[in-house]
Amino acid sequence: MEFPSEPFKIKVVERLQKTSREERDRLIREAGYNVFRIPAEKIYIDLLTDSGTSAMSDNQWAGLMLGDESYAGSRNFFHFEETVRSIFGFQYVIPTHQGRVAENLLFSVTVKKGDVVPNNIHFDTTRANVEYHGALALDQVIDKGLDPHEIHPFKGNMDLDKLERTIKEYGPERIPLVMLTITNNSGGGQPVSMENIRKTSELVHRYGIPLIFDACRFAENCYFIKEREPGYQNKSILEIARELFSYGDGCTMSAKKDGLVNIGGFLALNNRDWAEKVTNLLILVEGFPTYGGLAGRDLEAIARGLKEVLDEDYLAFRIGQVRYLGEMLKDAGVPILEPVGGHAVYLNAREFVPHIPQEQFPAQALTVALYREAGIRAVEIGSLMFAQKDPETGEVRYPKLELVRLAIPRRVYTTQHMIYVAESIAKIYQKRDEIKGLRIVYEAPYLRHFTAKLEEVD
Ligand code: F0G
């Protein structure tokens, strides 16, 4: 297996603080066993997210100086718009300050109470935004995508039979749009194949339903298509992206991922009516249509980032670095989700800490151990994030997977950092019996994992 070395060198560095085991023990207790509540300066390796944590290039930093901060008609907007159109191909480009605002704006004009929005797997903000509008968010990924041991090149694929059954069950008039998340973050950063995208597009369009991509990690998805799908080996990432988006009617995008920036996003659409309604709402809640909650310089950085992310040397290194971490963990016998996805390695908490029952948040317990033992911050993608109480029966529905995501920021950490992470987790695995379950002492009604407080169960 190939792990290409970094296709960049380092011009600016940022000091990292190391903390003692005792200090971390105190900090995690004070944080209510929730790593979102720990000051970032007290983290050694921060794998909480790959979102908004990228290192920008010298070219992007130079672009910031060319920011045109005019309220209306900034030149950076036109560069941004032209770049988005040239890659994604959609007609109307609406900037937002991050991805979830694009989701909120889109659903505000398309989704009404009682509607149904299928996706391969909704990301947490997408699900919350669908539900906030009174609609049902359904996950329809292939069954293999939910099995942490199944080796399949495109575990993010939509299950076309499930999707067609859903359309027939609820009726196309109750399904304002179907989404496809590329890559499928909540299912392990797994890609969707071009064939599956094409077939999903054919199916939904047959029923007159638009297809909208959640395009956060589109370039990583395109790299997997090039690597794994017959017929794409000799195509450029740009060509693959253009074909992929040609099957859809629009996308929501968090540029904080494959835009290689620290803030920004957009909604891109072909439907003029939707675009007009969204734009009117944008003015109310985000800003004028040529900046949408961003500074001119941010738009410039996104335009440059979107071009850089298509670079195959970058993508080969990026996907290779994440894969390398996964291989080291596998060699140490640590249970991970396979195959390794594009932006993160996912620890399989059910197998890592089998002594902790699901109602005691095994993945969160493991997240706490990674911080306490090694100063590594990861994120729980399990019961704390997804378990839901049935509003009628009060019964709790648990997610199938209990994962701890080690998301790798883009262009930020070196290979030596990855070795530190792998060795630390291997050590924790050796004494996994000592890890304790947790119970909630405070939770918010939506997206509770961000602010919840917990305590250890003895
Ligand atoms: N869709 C997906 C697939 C995402 O992964 C995210 C964010 C969003 C939408 C929302 O974008 O944060 O810019 O509002 N994911 C981050 C993560 C937070 O850590 O995976 P946003």
Boltz pocket constraint, residues with backbone or C-beta under 6 A from the ligand:
constraints:
  - pocket:
      binder: B
      contacts: [[A, 48], [A, 49], [A, 50], [A, 51], [A, 97], [A, 98], [A, 99], [A, 100], [A, 101], [A, 123], [A, 125], [A, 126], [A, 181], [A, 183], [A, 185], [A, 214], [A, 216], [A, 253], [A, 254], [A, 255], [A, 256], [A, 264], [A, 265]]
      max_distance: 6.0
